[in-house]
Amino acid sequence: MPKTSKEKQYFRPWEELKNEFLSDPECKAEYDKLEAEYELISELIGKRLQRGLSQKQLAEKVGTKQSAISRLESGEGNPSFKFLKRVAEGLDSKLKISFT
């Protein structure tokens, strides 16, 4: 139901919502399956922003299109190890993969 201009919109903090969703065992299991992917995406976006680069600028450094960086950051597609290594180099970083 749409809110009227007089009603205040209430936003819940992300951590509160996340904890609520993760209290559901099925949701938690799916979340855990995607943890590594989201960690990589978060790290990638953080490095790009830390270096003050737009997606387009990073794409130019990597030798690809902005849309490829966008797909990578949104979790769409399935990047190759070689592509991830090129992106890391474009961020003046090294790609490190480990099994724990």
C-alpha positions as CSV (number, residue, x, y, z in Angstrom):
1,M,0.0,0.0,0.0
2,P,1.5,3.4,-1.0
3,K,2.4,5.8,1.8
4,T,0.8,9.2,1.9
5,S,3.0,12.2,2.0
6,K,2.1,12.6,5.7
7,E,3.2,9.1,6.7
8,K,6.9,8.6,7.6
9,Q,8.8,5.9,5.8
10,Y,10.6,3.5,8.2
11,F,13.9,2.0,7.1
12,R,15.4,-0.9,9.1
13,P,19.2,-1.2,9.3
14,W,20.7,-3.8,7.0
15,E,22.2,-5.7,9.9
16,E,18.8,-6.1,11.5
17,L,17.3,-7.4,8.3
18,K,20.2,-9.7,7.6
19,N,20.0,-11.2,11.1
20,E,16.2,-11.7,10.6
21,F,16.7,-13.5,7.3
22,L,19.6,-15.6,8.6
23,S,17.5,-16.9,11.4
24,D,15.7,-19.0,8.8
25,P,17.8,-22.2,8.3
26,E,17.0,-22.4,4.5
27,C,17.9,-18.8,3.9
28,K,21.1,-19.2,6.0
29,A,22.1,-22.3,3.9
30,E,21.7,-20.3,0.7
31,Y,23.6,-17.3,2.1
32,D,26.5,-19.5,3.2
33,K,26.7,-21.0,-0.4
34,L,27.2,-17.5,-1.8
35,E,29.6,-16.2,0.9
36,A,32.8,-16.5,-1.1
37,E,31.3,-14.9,-4.2
38,Y,30.0,-12.0,-2.3
39,E,33.2,-11.6,-0.4
40,L,35.1,-11.4,-3.7
41,I,32.6,-8.9,-5.1
42,S,32.8,-6.7,-2.0
43,E,36.6,-6.8,-2.1
44,L,36.6,-5.9,-5.8
45,I,34.3,-2.9,-5.4
46,G,36.1,-1.7,-2.3
47,K,39.5,-1.8,-4.1
48,R,38.0,0.0,-7.1
49,L,36.5,2.8,-5.1
50,Q,39.6,3.0,-2.9
51,R,41.6,3.8,-6.0
52,G,39.0,6.3,-7.2
53,L,38.2,4.4,-10.4
54,S,34.9,4.2,-12.2
55,Q,33.9,0.9,-13.8
56,K,34.7,2.4,-17.1
57,Q,38.2,3.5,-16.0
58,L,38.9,0.0,-14.6
59,A,37.7,-1.6,-17.8
60,E,40.1,0.5,-19.8
61,K,43.0,-0.5,-17.6
62,V,42.0,-4.2,-17.9
63,G,41.3,-4.0,-21.6
64,T,37.6,-4.9,-21.5
65,K,34.3,-3.1,-21.6
66,Q,32.5,-1.4,-18.7
67,S,29.7,-3.9,-19.0
68,A,32.1,-6.8,-18.2
69,I,33.1,-5.0,-14.9
70,S,29.5,-4.3,-14.2
71,R,28.6,-8.0,-14.6
72,L,31.5,-9.0,-12.4
73,E,30.5,-6.6,-9.7
74,S,26.8,-7.7,-9.8
75,G,27.6,-11.4,-9.6
76,E,26.3,-12.1,-13.0
77,G,28.3,-14.3,-15.3
78,N,31.2,-16.6,-14.5
79,P,34.6,-14.9,-14.9
80,S,37.7,-16.9,-15.7
81,F,40.7,-17.0,-13.4
82,K,42.6,-15.2,-16.2
83,F,40.0,-12.4,-16.2
84,L,40.1,-12.1,-12.4
85,K,43.9,-11.9,-12.5
86,R,43.7,-9.1,-15.1
87,V,41.2,-7.2,-13.0
88,A,43.4,-7.6,-9.9
89,E,46.4,-6.2,-11.9
90,G,44.2,-3.3,-13.1
91,L,43.6,-2.6,-9.4
92,D,47.4,-2.7,-8.7
93,S,46.7,-5.8,-6.6
94,K,47.4,-9.5,-6.7
95,L,44.7,-12.2,-6.9
96,K,45.1,-14.7,-4.1
97,I,42.9,-17.8,-3.8
98,S,43.0,-20.2,-0.9
99,F,41.2,-23.2,0.4
100,T,40.4,-23.4,4.0
